[in-house]
Amino acid sequence: MRFVTETLRNALVGAALLAAGSLPSHAEDAAPSFFFTLTSGEVNEAGAALHLARTFRGKGRSVHVLVIGEALKFATRGVETAPFAGYGKTPQEMLGMVIEDGVTVSICQMCLSVQSVEEGQLIDGVAIVNGYDVLDAIEQSEKQLSF
């Protein structure tokens, strides 16, 4: 009975502190971080991924987007693509927008080598990472999404 009484008292004290603004809410305290892997070279799929990354960042979440595979063209200057219908912007423009929003955007060094893309060909703000960096980013994230 004493355990039940103490638990109830602690719950009531916690609720009072939360209501008074002295305790952060669980939603604020546990805001998850997200790691997106963007491999698709398809405009609408890439656009949907970048829209979600931008939305999550706008809600204050930490977001990291790794661009690999066919999606590398979206992070490369001078590659023409159609706009994503949902925004009327190309994936290159949307990558620039998410970078401005504070999203970390990276490309694996190996992917650049395989596709013969030079660092100077990348849009501004894209970081070049290695496999260890990718592993660290994934381990630090709480949720992973792939497109």
mmCIF file of the C-alpha atoms, coordinates in Angstrom:
data_MODEL
# 
_entry.id   MODEL 
# 
loop_
_atom_site.group_PDB 
_atom_site.id 
_atom_site.type_symbol 
_atom_site.label_atom_id 
_atom_site.label_alt_id 
_atom_site.label_comp_id 
_atom_site.label_asym_id 
_atom_site.label_entity_id 
_atom_site.label_seq_id 
_atom_site.pdbx_PDB_ins_code 
_atom_site.Cartn_x 
_atom_site.Cartn_y 
_atom_site.Cartn_z 
_atom_site.occupancy 
_atom_site.B_iso_or_equiv 
_atom_site.pdbx_formal_charge 
_atom_site.auth_seq_id 
_atom_site.auth_comp_id 
_atom_site.auth_asym_id 
_atom_site.auth_atom_id 
_atom_site.pdbx_PDB_model_num 
ATOM 1   C CA . MET A 1 1   ? 0.000  0.000  0.000   1.00 0.00 ? 1   MET A CA 1 
ATOM 2   C CA . ARG A 1 2   ? 2.858  2.379  0.801   1.00 0.00 ? 2   ARG A CA 1 
ATOM 3   C CA . PHE A 1 3   ? 4.324  1.840  -2.707  1.00 0.00 ? 3   PHE A CA 1 
ATOM 4   C CA . VAL A 1 4   ? 0.980  2.727  -4.308  1.00 0.00 ? 4   VAL A CA 1 
ATOM 5   C CA . THR A 1 5   ? 0.683  5.848  -2.163  1.00 0.00 ? 5   THR A CA 1 
ATOM 6   C CA . GLU A 1 6   ? 4.221  7.022  -3.012  1.00 0.00 ? 6   GLU A CA 1 
ATOM 7   C CA . THR A 1 7   ? 3.714  6.316  -6.719  1.00 0.00 ? 7   THR A CA 1 
ATOM 8   C CA . LEU A 1 8   ? 0.452  8.260  -6.739  1.00 0.00 ? 8   LEU A CA 1 
ATOM 9   C CA . ARG A 1 9   ? 2.046  11.156 -4.838  1.00 0.00 ? 9   ARG A CA 1 
ATOM 10  C CA . ASN A 1 10  ? 5.005  11.264 -7.273  1.00 0.00 ? 10  ASN A CA 1 
ATOM 11  C CA . ALA A 1 11  ? 2.637  11.228 -10.232 1.00 0.00 ? 11  ALA A CA 1 
ATOM 12  C CA . LEU A 1 12  ? 0.621  14.116 -8.789  1.00 0.00 ? 12  LEU A CA 1 
ATOM 13  C CA . VAL A 1 13  ? 3.782  16.140 -8.042  1.00 0.00 ? 13  VAL A CA 1 
ATOM 14  C CA . GLY A 1 14  ? 5.043  15.485 -11.571 1.00 0.00 ? 14  GLY A CA 1 
ATOM 15  C CA . ALA A 1 15  ? 1.710  16.546 -13.074 1.00 0.00 ? 15  ALA A CA 1 
ATOM 16  C CA . ALA A 1 16  ? 1.720  19.733 -10.992 1.00 0.00 ? 16  ALA A CA 1 
ATOM 17  C CA . LEU A 1 17  ? 5.280  20.593 -12.063 1.00 0.00 ? 17  LEU A CA 1 
ATOM 18  C CA . LEU A 1 18  ? 4.426  19.908 -15.692 1.00 0.00 ? 18  LEU A CA 1 
ATOM 19  C CA . ALA A 1 19  ? 1.342  22.110 -15.491 1.00 0.00 ? 19  ALA A CA 1 
ATOM 20  C CA . ALA A 1 20  ? 3.405  24.864 -13.869 1.00 0.00 ? 20  ALA A CA 1 
ATOM 21  C CA . GLY A 1 21  ? 5.946  24.690 -16.670 1.00 0.00 ? 21  GLY A CA 1 
ATOM 22  C CA . SER A 1 22  ? 8.780  23.571 -14.384 1.00 0.00 ? 22  SER A CA 1 
ATOM 23  C CA . LEU A 1 23  ? 9.192  20.206 -16.045 1.00 0.00 ? 23  LEU A CA 1 
ATOM 24  C CA . PRO A 1 24  ? 9.622  19.625 -19.778 1.00 0.00 ? 24  PRO A CA 1 
ATOM 25  C CA . SER A 1 25  ? 6.860  17.601 -21.389 1.00 0.00 ? 25  SER A CA 1 
ATOM 26  C CA . HIS A 1 26  ? 7.717  14.096 -22.551 1.00 0.00 ? 26  HIS A CA 1 
ATOM 27  C CA . ALA A 1 27  ? 7.070  15.100 -26.177 1.00 0.00 ? 27  ALA A CA 1 
ATOM 28  C CA . GLU A 1 28  ? 9.638  17.900 -26.018 1.00 0.00 ? 28  GLU A CA 1 
ATOM 29  C CA . ASP A 1 29  ? 12.110 15.857 -23.993 1.00 0.00 ? 29  ASP A CA 1 
ATOM 30  C CA . ALA A 1 30  ? 11.945 12.830 -26.296 1.00 0.00 ? 30  ALA A CA 1 
ATOM 31  C CA . ALA A 1 31  ? 11.944 14.494 -29.721 1.00 0.00 ? 31  ALA A CA 1 
ATOM 32  C CA . PRO A 1 32  ? 13.416 11.800 -31.960 1.00 0.00 ? 32  PRO A CA 1 
ATOM 33  C CA . SER A 1 33  ? 16.185 12.378 -34.460 1.00 0.00 ? 33  SER A CA 1 
ATOM 34  C CA . PHE A 1 34  ? 15.845 11.090 -38.003 1.00 0.00 ? 34  PHE A CA 1 
ATOM 35  C CA . PHE A 1 35  ? 18.276 9.613  -40.525 1.00 0.00 ? 35  PHE A CA 1 
ATOM 36  C CA . PHE A 1 36  ? 17.090 9.538  -44.137 1.00 0.00 ? 36  PHE A CA 1 
ATOM 37  C CA . THR A 1 37  ? 18.806 7.438  -46.788 1.00 0.00 ? 37  THR A CA 1 
ATOM 38  C CA . LEU A 1 38  ? 17.977 8.824  -50.226 1.00 0.00 ? 38  LEU A CA 1 
ATOM 39  C CA . THR A 1 39  ? 18.950 6.399  -52.994 1.00 0.00 ? 39  THR A CA 1 
ATOM 40  C CA . SER A 1 40  ? 16.136 6.831  -55.489 1.00 0.00 ? 40  SER A CA 1 
ATOM 41  C CA . GLY A 1 41  ? 16.858 8.809  -58.637 1.00 0.00 ? 41  GLY A CA 1 
ATOM 42  C CA . GLU A 1 42  ? 13.114 9.263  -59.179 1.00 0.00 ? 42  GLU A CA 1 
ATOM 43  C CA . VAL A 1 43  ? 12.035 12.904 -58.777 1.00 0.00 ? 43  VAL A CA 1 
ATOM 44  C CA . ASN A 1 44  ? 8.749  12.314 -56.935 1.00 0.00 ? 44  ASN A CA 1 
ATOM 45  C CA . GLU A 1 45  ? 10.253 9.851  -54.472 1.00 0.00 ? 45  GLU A CA 1 
ATOM 46  C CA . ALA A 1 46  ? 13.188 12.175 -53.759 1.00 0.00 ? 46  ALA A CA 1 
ATOM 47  C CA . GLY A 1 47  ? 10.798 15.110 -53.475 1.00 0.00 ? 47  GLY A CA 1 
ATOM 48  C CA . ALA A 1 48  ? 8.635  13.252 -50.952 1.00 0.00 ? 48  ALA A CA 1 
ATOM 49  C CA . ALA A 1 49  ? 11.712 12.358 -48.873 1.00 0.00 ? 49  ALA A CA 1 
ATOM 50  C CA . LEU A 1 50  ? 12.975 15.941 -48.872 1.00 0.00 ? 50  LEU A CA 1 
ATOM 51  C CA . HIS A 1 51  ? 9.513  17.275 -48.064 1.00 0.00 ? 51  HIS A CA 1 
ATOM 52  C CA . LEU A 1 52  ? 9.399  14.994 -45.001 1.00 0.00 ? 52  LEU A CA 1 
ATOM 53  C CA . ALA A 1 53  ? 12.940 15.954 -43.981 1.00 0.00 ? 53  ALA A CA 1 
ATOM 54  C CA . ARG A 1 54  ? 11.970 19.617 -44.183 1.00 0.00 ? 54  ARG A CA 1 
ATOM 55  C CA . THR A 1 55  ? 8.747  19.031 -42.252 1.00 0.00 ? 55  THR A CA 1 
ATOM 56  C CA . PHE A 1 56  ? 10.490 17.098 -39.478 1.00 0.00 ? 56  PHE A CA 1 
ATOM 57  C CA . ARG A 1 57  ? 13.186 19.781 -39.200 1.00 0.00 ? 57  ARG A CA 1 
ATOM 58  C CA . GLY A 1 58  ? 10.478 22.447 -39.065 1.00 0.00 ? 58  GLY A CA 1 
ATOM 59  C CA . LYS A 1 59  ? 9.081  20.617 -36.032 1.00 0.00 ? 59  LYS A CA 1 
ATOM 60  C CA . GLY A 1 60  ? 12.464 20.986 -34.328 1.00 0.00 ? 60  GLY A CA 1 
ATOM 61  C CA . ARG A 1 61  ? 13.751 17.492 -34.988 1.00 0.00 ? 61  ARG A CA 1 
ATOM 62  C CA . SER A 1 62  ? 17.360 16.699 -35.814 1.00 0.00 ? 62  SER A CA 1 
ATOM 63  C CA . VAL A 1 63  ? 17.525 15.407 -39.391 1.00 0.00 ? 63  VAL A CA 1 
ATOM 64  C CA . HIS A 1 64  ? 20.377 13.907 -41.424 1.00 0.00 ? 64  HIS A CA 1 
ATOM 65  C CA . VAL A 1 65  ? 19.972 13.008 -45.113 1.00 0.00 ? 65  VAL A CA 1 
ATOM 66  C CA . LEU A 1 66  ? 22.503 10.676 -46.741 1.00 0.00 ? 66  LEU A CA 1 
ATOM 67  C CA . VAL A 1 67  ? 22.403 10.901 -50.544 1.00 0.00 ? 67  VAL A CA 1 
ATOM 68  C CA . ILE A 1 68  ? 23.762 7.826  -52.307 1.00 0.00 ? 68  ILE A CA 1 
ATOM 69  C CA . GLY A 1 69  ? 23.264 5.764  -55.451 1.00 0.00 ? 69  GLY A CA 1 
ATOM 70  C CA . GLU A 1 70  ? 21.131 7.212  -58.233 1.00 0.00 ? 70  GLU A CA 1 
ATOM 71  C CA . ALA A 1 71  ? 20.080 10.108 -55.978 1.00 0.00 ? 71  ALA A CA 1 
ATOM 72  C CA . LEU A 1 72  ? 23.601 11.548 -56.225 1.00 0.00 ? 72  LEU A CA 1 
ATOM 73  C CA . LYS A 1 73  ? 22.473 13.442 -59.332 1.00 0.00 ? 73  LYS A CA 1 
ATOM 74  C CA . PHE A 1 74  ? 20.227 15.574 -57.103 1.00 0.00 ? 74  PHE A CA 1 
ATOM 75  C CA . ALA A 1 75  ? 23.252 16.851 -55.169 1.00 0.00 ? 75  ALA A CA 1 
ATOM 76  C CA . THR A 1 76  ? 25.300 17.532 -58.316 1.00 0.00 ? 76  THR A CA 1 
ATOM 77  C CA . ARG A 1 77  ? 25.416 20.922 -60.024 1.00 0.00 ? 77  ARG A CA 1 
ATOM 78  C CA . GLY A 1 78  ? 24.410 21.123 -63.664 1.00 0.00 ? 78  GLY A CA 1 
ATOM 79  C CA . VAL A 1 79  ? 22.283 17.961 -63.725 1.00 0.00 ? 79  VAL A CA 1 
ATOM 80  C CA . GLU A 1 80  ? 18.850 18.873 -65.033 1.00 0.00 ? 80  GLU A CA 1 
ATOM 81  C CA . THR A 1 81  ? 15.828 17.198 -63.483 1.00 0.00 ? 81  THR A CA 1 
ATOM 82  C CA . ALA A 1 82  ? 12.122 17.852 -63.560 1.00 0.00 ? 82  ALA A CA 1 
ATOM 83  C CA . PRO A 1 83  ? 10.555 19.647 -60.614 1.00 0.00 ? 83  PRO A CA 1 
ATOM 84  C CA . PHE A 1 84  ? 8.797  17.754 -57.830 1.00 0.00 ? 84  PHE A CA 1 
ATOM 85  C CA . ALA A 1 85  ? 5.095  18.425 -58.404 1.00 0.00 ? 85  ALA A CA 1 
ATOM 86  C CA . GLY A 1 86  ? 4.369  18.949 -54.700 1.00 0.00 ? 86  GLY A CA 1 
ATOM 87  C CA . TYR A 1 87  ? 6.732  21.955 -54.491 1.00 0.00 ? 87  TYR A CA 1 
ATOM 88  C CA . GLY A 1 88  ? 7.327  23.070 -58.071 1.00 0.00 ? 88  GLY A CA 1 
ATOM 89  C CA . LYS A 1 89  ? 11.051 22.841 -57.252 1.00 0.00 ? 89  LYS A CA 1 
ATOM 90  C CA . THR A 1 90  ? 13.697 20.434 -58.468 1.00 0.00 ? 90  THR A CA 1 
ATOM 91  C CA . PRO A 1 91  ? 15.251 18.021 -55.975 1.00 0.00 ? 91  PRO A CA 1 
ATOM 92  C CA . GLN A 1 92  ? 18.471 20.095 -56.230 1.00 0.00 ? 92  GLN A CA 1 
ATOM 93  C CA . GLU A 1 93  ? 16.545 23.197 -55.145 1.00 0.00 ? 93  GLU A CA 1 
ATOM 94  C CA . MET A 1 94  ? 14.837 21.213 -52.380 1.00 0.00 ? 94  MET A CA 1 
ATOM 95  C CA . LEU A 1 95  ? 18.208 19.938 -51.117 1.00 0.00 ? 95  LEU A CA 1 
ATOM 96  C CA . GLY A 1 96  ? 19.333 23.563 -50.898 1.00 0.00 ? 96  GLY A CA 1 
ATOM 97  C CA . MET A 1 97  ? 16.165 24.380 -48.953 1.00 0.00 ? 97  MET A CA 1 
ATOM 98  C CA . VAL A 1 98  ? 16.668 21.587 -46.410 1.00 0.00 ? 98  VAL A CA 1 
ATOM 99  C CA . ILE A 1 99  ? 20.312 22.612 -45.959 1.00 0.00 ? 99  ILE A CA 1 
ATOM 100 C CA . GLU A 1 100 ? 19.171 26.196 -45.284 1.00 0.00 ? 100 GLU A CA 1 
ATOM 101 C CA . ASP A 1 101 ? 16.685 24.775 -42.762 1.00 0.00 ? 101 ASP A CA 1 
ATOM 102 C CA . GLY A 1 102 ? 19.543 23.160 -40.835 1.00 0.00 ? 102 GLY A CA 1 
ATOM 103 C CA . VAL A 1 103 ? 19.290 19.597 -42.115 1.00 0.00 ? 103 VAL A CA 1 
ATOM 104 C CA . THR A 1 104 ? 22.642 17.819 -42.412 1.00 0.00 ? 104 THR A CA 1 
ATOM 105 C CA . VAL A 1 105 ? 23.065 16.516 -45.969 1.00 0.00 ? 105 VAL A CA 1 
ATOM 106 C CA . SER A 1 106 ? 25.938 14.193 -46.746 1.00 0.00 ? 106 SER A CA 1 
ATOM 107 C CA . ILE A 1 107 ? 27.314 11.993 -49.501 1.00 0.00 ? 107 ILE A CA 1 
ATOM 108 C CA . CYS A 1 108 ? 29.530 8.984  -49.071 1.00 0.00 ? 108 CYS A CA 1 
ATOM 109 C CA . GLN A 1 109 ? 33.029 9.409  -50.515 1.00 0.00 ? 109 GLN A CA 1 
ATOM 110 C CA . MET A 1 110 ? 32.815 5.947  -52.079 1.00 0.00 ? 110 MET A CA 1 
ATOM 111 C CA . CYS A 1 111 ? 29.670 6.935  -53.984 1.00 0.00 ? 111 CYS A CA 1 
ATOM 112 C CA . LEU A 1 112 ? 31.452 9.972  -55.445 1.00 0.00 ? 112 LEU A CA 1 
ATOM 113 C CA . SER A 1 113 ? 34.343 7.787  -56.575 1.00 0.00 ? 113 SER A CA 1 
ATOM 114 C CA . VAL A 1 114 ? 32.117 5.110  -58.109 1.00 0.00 ? 114 VAL A CA 1 
ATOM 115 C CA . GLN A 1 115 ? 30.120 7.686  -60.066 1.00 0.00 ? 115 GLN A CA 1 
ATOM 116 C CA . SER A 1 116 ? 33.182 9.807  -60.987 1.00 0.00 ? 116 SER A CA 1 
ATOM 117 C CA . VAL A 1 117 ? 31.802 12.947 -59.354 1.00 0.00 ? 117 VAL A CA 1 
ATOM 118 C CA . GLU A 1 118 ? 34.247 15.544 -58.019 1.00 0.00 ? 118 GLU A CA 1 
ATOM 119 C CA . GLU A 1 119 ? 33.703 17.470 -54.786 1.00 0.00 ? 119 GLU A CA 1 
ATOM 120 C CA . GLY A 1 120 ? 33.492 20.753 -56.721 1.00 0.00 ? 120 GLY A CA 1 
ATOM 121 C CA . GLN A 1 121 ? 30.474 19.452 -58.623 1.00 0.00 ? 121 GLN A CA 1 
ATOM 122 C CA . LEU A 1 122 ? 28.343 19.178 -55.478 1.00 0.00 ? 122 LEU A CA 1 
ATOM 123 C CA . ILE A 1 123 ? 25.799 21.783 -54.469 1.00 0.00 ? 123 ILE A CA 1 
ATOM 124 C CA . ASP A 1 124 ? 26.844 24.022 -51.570 1.00 0.00 ? 124 ASP A CA 1 
ATOM 125 C CA . GLY A 1 125 ? 26.421 22.661 -48.074 1.00 0.00 ? 125 GLY A CA 1 
ATOM 126 C CA . VAL A 1 126 ? 26.748 18.945 -48.822 1.00 0.00 ? 126 VAL A CA 1 
ATOM 127 C CA . ALA A 1 127 ? 29.262 17.166 -46.590 1.00 0.00 ? 127 ALA A CA 1 
ATOM 128 C CA . ILE A 1 128 ? 31.418 14.292 -47.820 1.00 0.00 ? 128 ILE A CA 1 
ATOM 129 C CA . VAL A 1 129 ? 31.532 11.444 -45.329 1.00 0.00 ? 129 VAL A CA 1 
ATOM 130 C CA . ASN A 1 130 ? 32.998 7.971  -44.995 1.00 0.00 ? 130 ASN A CA 1 
ATOM 131 C CA . GLY A 1 131 ? 31.439 4.742  -43.792 1.00 0.00 ? 131 GLY A CA 1 
ATOM 132 C CA . TYR A 1 132 ? 32.395 5.400  -40.167 1.00 0.00 ? 132 TYR A CA 1 
ATOM 133 C CA . ASP A 1 133 ? 30.640 8.781  -40.275 1.00 0.00 ? 133 ASP A CA 1 
ATOM 134 C CA . VAL A 1 134 ? 27.518 7.123  -41.689 1.00 0.00 ? 134 VAL A CA 1 
ATOM 135 C CA . LEU A 1 135 ? 27.566 4.501  -38.931 1.00 0.00 ? 135 LEU A CA 1 
ATOM 136 C CA . ASP A 1 136 ? 27.907 7.204  -36.267 1.00 0.00 ? 136 ASP A CA 1 
ATOM 137 C CA . ALA A 1 137 ? 24.996 9.191  -37.724 1.00 0.00 ? 137 ALA A CA 1 
ATOM 138 C CA . ILE A 1 138 ? 22.763 6.121  -37.881 1.00 0.00 ? 138 ILE A CA 1 
ATOM 139 C CA . GLU A 1 139 ? 23.620 5.122  -34.315 1.00 0.00 ? 139 GLU A CA 1 
ATOM 140 C CA . GLN A 1 140 ? 22.873 8.653  -33.089 1.00 0.00 ? 140 GLN A CA 1 
ATOM 141 C CA . SER A 1 141 ? 19.475 8.727  -34.800 1.00 0.00 ? 141 SER A CA 1 
ATOM 142 C CA . GLU A 1 142 ? 16.394 7.202  -33.290 1.00 0.00 ? 142 GLU A CA 1 
ATOM 143 C CA . LYS A 1 143 ? 14.463 6.646  -36.520 1.00 0.00 ? 143 LYS A CA 1 
ATOM 144 C CA . GLN A 1 144 ? 15.678 5.726  -39.996 1.00 0.00 ? 144 GLN A CA 1 
ATOM 145 C CA . LEU A 1 145 ? 13.801 6.166  -43.257 1.00 0.00 ? 145 LEU A CA 1 
ATOM 146 C CA . SER A 1 146 ? 14.824 5.041  -46.739 1.00 0.00 ? 146 SER A CA 1 
ATOM 147 C CA . PHE A 1 147 ? 13.702 6.382  -50.092 1.00 0.00 ? 147 PHE A CA 1 
# 
